[in-house]
């Protein structure tokens, strides 16, 4: 059964209707983080892609089972824990919690299931046993009581079908370890033997720990079964990780068809045209971004590029020494406008009780434009989750909402028109919320957003609301005394600090913090 959504399938290299295994249900697996450090912007982007998919499928009325694993058994975790003087379990539990909290702040929904490798060892051992039994894997005695298990790549005829690589052209590497004991350099570890003092689990081959690739196969098969709908992850995982997942999963289930129906891969976040990664040392942590920008602005920034394309993450140091992220700053300005629009429409819709039966011509025109924008957004999200076009449609909805508000203000003495504008404003607000729910925006009410943005911007500038309010009092007194030069000087002083003053017609003044 097709869902109406078309997704680019890495396996076929085509954008095609997402054919679901079970009518009314969707099953999605995504490779999660290796939790040895705090997440960076690239991790947020990797989490965003499946989040968009889950939101869109849920909006279409499907029951979605979403599994995202946590890799808490890995050489990097062992190395970092030794460096920190803590156990691997303590480190991985702490970093997993940080990851979960920061992805939630970025607006990502929690998965239905979030298995950890350390809790899935029995399932992994069972899968390895199947592969040994059908001669797709073999055991090597490494001496000193250690035994490794390797997958025989050449035993699987379909190897290379995801990455489009020919097996005879492949070279060992990229986390496929070179080992003189292996039958073939391309064979990869399913189980690594360990010494008595190592972090390890019991198995039929002695104490050891799982290889990288077998972990995802075991967890995906446990929760979603063979032949589930969508498997996601970064483009860097296509080879060897996902290629190896296919090989071992399909070798363990001969005659049961494809391991996964659709492979969905997201692009990278780049810094200076290179992939953001911890190994290159060119990363910006999510924590750093959210200390300077609102999470909604960061999410808009990530949504502004198609999930399969690259994102350029730029940093800039101001003369003051403060580091800013220009792209995220611009996205946050769009989010400011979004929340301001919602606030205006909420106030306007309160007047809808006096709405006439038929909309005036000006509003009929805007209604047609709103319907066109909603259709554009719907078509964009069904077209491989095209968020740049969906955001453009959202921008059009915001324009329509603000134009409606301005028309109501201009004709505020016409109760019938204001009532009609209020009713139509409510419709615009409903359309905005329907779209932003799928995009993961507008997660809070405008008042809460304004309060947290103001608090963060004040903290970044080391200012207090009380000190600014006192400056406004001083300015008001200067203006009352007709000392306009003093009043202007206070205004300019505040503006230099990033505080903009707005003077009302009644003589009152208000202030906002600029970026």
PyMOL commands that set and color helices and strands:
alter all, ss='L'
color gray80, all
select helices_A, chain A and resi 41-59+75-84+88-105+117-119+121-133+153-155+167-169+212-224+235-252+286-292+295-303+326-349+352-354+361-382+387-410+415-439+446-460+465-480+484-496
alter helices_A, ss='H'
color red, helices_A
select strands_A, chain A and resi 2-9+14-19+25-30+63-68+137-143+146-151+188-193+208-210+228-234+260-266+269-271+274-275+311-312+316-317+323-324+499-503+509-513
alter strands_A, ss='S'
color yellow, strands_A
deselect
rebuild
show_as cartoon
